[in-house]
């Protein structure tokens, strides 16, 4: 049974110190950096990034946020991304750049500038070239500007087009991008830079109820992983085996697939990637809590049940093991939640950073 009800805040333990770490072989390790999430946690993004880059991993994923980089009509301001790219390059990292344009990783995952959106997107509808030609035109221009600015950087190893491209935007909204909209963006990226691979990512349901819901909401054109398998050279999997459904009085209901067998969809994904010559990576490996609030809590001396520090290693081990079993090696594994680790560290808890360091060192 995937549903679990338990106390959301639980005692912090040192289990993370003793769990064995799966050998990663040729799989690269990395993180995603979210300056907006760092700020939401009360951290200074510019102060947070250098210590995160100081660890000896290979890849960092950064996001070009449309409404930050186009603050007014006709204006392109790369400064919000430039400083991140420069810092990552100084640290010798390879870069995956998330282009958006409409959706990108990091809450609220929707970054269309107000001047491109005179009215909210209609709920329960597909956003397409026919319904919103102005948004597609603006998105294509923005994507082109980002690619043109950074394509001469040798550090850039892939472009990510949209984020969970054709899935509904979380639980807040039911509109979706049409697959044709996303394919137009991917084609523009490929035209401007035919040498680098395109990455499309999608949320992988780890339980039957979540899988059924996702199938129903995307049944007309398939979900983001289906589109990725059709369009992209790299398929990115967003892997969250435990997330909250709701909370009351210190108790939380979780959809928790921990300890369960991988769903058939997941195994097919690995097998199809191998058969079709696609590269496969975990674009978001859960390494911070997913609770019933937007900003994950950080109680002193305690851990949230959806992702205590030992789960950082367990989630990683689980993905590496299924890749080995299916003979489909992972191109990379990107941990999700690095900003949260530093918040915990500032509060005196080194466990999340320590778990990551054990994985990077293979010890």
CORDA-V683890 format. One line per field, one symbol per residue. phi: phi as a letter, one per 40 degrees, with the letter a starting at -180 (. if undefined). psi: psi as a letter, one per 30 degrees, with the letter a starting at -180 (. if undefined). Layout:
# CORDA-V683890
phi->???
psi->???
This chain:
# CORDA-V683890
phi->.ccbbaccbbdcbbdccbccbcccfcccbabbbbcccdcccgbcdccccdccccccbbbbbbbccdcccbcadgcbbcddbdcccccccccgccbbbccgccbachdcgbbccdcbbcadcccgbccbcccaccccccccccdccccccbccccccbabcbfbfdbcdcgccbbcaccccdcccccccccccaccccbbbbacccbaccccccccccbccagccccccccbccbcbbcbbcaacbaaafgbbcbcbcdgccccddcccccccdcccgccbaccacdaacbbcbccccbccgbbcccacdccdccccdcccccccccfbcccabbcbhcccdccccccgbccccccccccccgb
psi->kfkkklkeklkklgefffklkkkfbgklkalkkjeeeeefggljeffeeeeeffkilekkklkjjefefiflkfkjjfefeeeeeeeeeefglkkkjjfbeeklkkkggjhkkeffifllkkkglkjleeeieeeeeeeeeeeeeeeeeffgjffjflkkkakiegllibfelglkkleeeeeeeeeeeeefifeklkkkllkjkgleeeeeeeeefgffglaeeeeefeelfkkkkjjjfklkellkhfkkkkjjgkfllkleeeeeeeeeeeeggkkkljfjjkglkjaglejklikkgllkffileffeeeeeeeeeeeeeeghikkeljkkjgeeeeeeeefggjgeeeeeeeeeefg.
